[in-house]
Amino acid sequence: MNAIDRTLPVSWGRLDREGRLLDAEARLAELNQRAGGDTGVPLAVPPIAALARLAQRLGIAISRNVVAADGEDDLDLWVRAEPEQGGVRLEVSGWRQRPAWRAIASELEREGDFFRSAADWLWETDASLRITFLSIEAGERYGFDSSAMLGQPLTRLFHLEQDESGNLPILDAVAAQAQFDGQKAEIRGTGRMVRLAATPRSDPGGRFAGFVGAAHMLETPLPPEPGPDTPLPAPAASFGGFPDSFSQRLDRALRGPLGKIIANADSISAQLDGPLKSDYAEYASDIANAGRHLLGLVEDLVDLQAIERDDFAIALEPIDLADVARRASGLLGVRAAQSEVRIDKPALDEALPATGEFRRALQVLVNLIGNAVRYSPPGAMVWIRLEREEKKSCVIVADQGKGIAHEDQERIFEKFGRVDDSEPGGSGLGLYIARRLARAMGGDLKVDSAPGMGARFIFSLPTRH
């Protein structure tokens, strides 16, 4: 075990923009050398290097506890990474050694792991309650731009609601540096409600350093499980002979594990903890993509069962379709960039008043724009245009794909309808659900296309005067 002199001050270091170590205090320099690094080359301690990259990308100081391997032992470190001109400044304290095999967790941390395991998605903040992490895919599913939220105050994403006593549980938790649960909030601009819960983090000096939190979507609860003496009613079937709660139970059972698979595979593929053989990184990327495909299928099944229920209803409200189109484009910006496709979205000064349900209109446009990106060749453009036709407000999504033959144009709106099953794509439910939602809001969804000429999807809703 390497001896650590605890009387020495905090270790510091400086990295350039490429993550190369410029200089460092002796303990940090020696740890880096034991990990195979040196001055003038990228920092060789993966968790510290990953935290420095995150701080530089977000443009804010981030403090976190990390565990670094040091020979046969582990080091518990508290690392503060702060962007500065030309790179990142590091401050490393703690330096508590422990055997690598022994996992140390407080009762509070174990409780936090329990409630986070059942969460719909995860979030983290620094001591100023600025967002430093959001679960992958959370924004696209729930109607906000995850990347734009990083570095923003937590209240930029959530409108916090008071409890029955007129208090905000999260603020009481900050004052007490304690765990909280039951903070209700609205995701701004979406109308969706969540319950927030979190455990606090502390730095080695015992000072509050932020929250590691969970978000639980507040939807219609499932009926309680029947007791041993409760007569079982005949299950109502909505599709395929499955009971009404089937898709909700499937969603709850699979969303958490799939989210973890996707997040871990993305981290491996991005090589955040150090370089990998290229074929291993490609395997991880394939795993992440397969996980997203399965998660998308689960989401489609949940939506399918919802819209086919007899009591399915739309909450009509005044919306701006231009704003909805811009938000949908923003949610798909990363995917489009990865596919080398550009999205030409409506200008900020454009407006198109309509009547519909915001989150359902957003769902329709995310589906249409996502399909346009998926089927466009590299270097292509996806155009989003606004039109008003008599009493209808229309959003047109046009792509430069291979187009759709006339005889296939109705089939793509059928349940599980696919033109070519050999092509990569979704479940065949997306357009079926999108058209059902459009018509439930008093509008429609149509296509205008020809082979070799791309496709134009016209999403219309009643005009609001």
Summary of the structure (lengths in Angstrom):
residues: 465
radius of gyration: 25.2
end to end distance: 74.3
largest distance: 79.0
contacts: 1400
relative contact order: 0.07
helix: 34%
strand: 29%
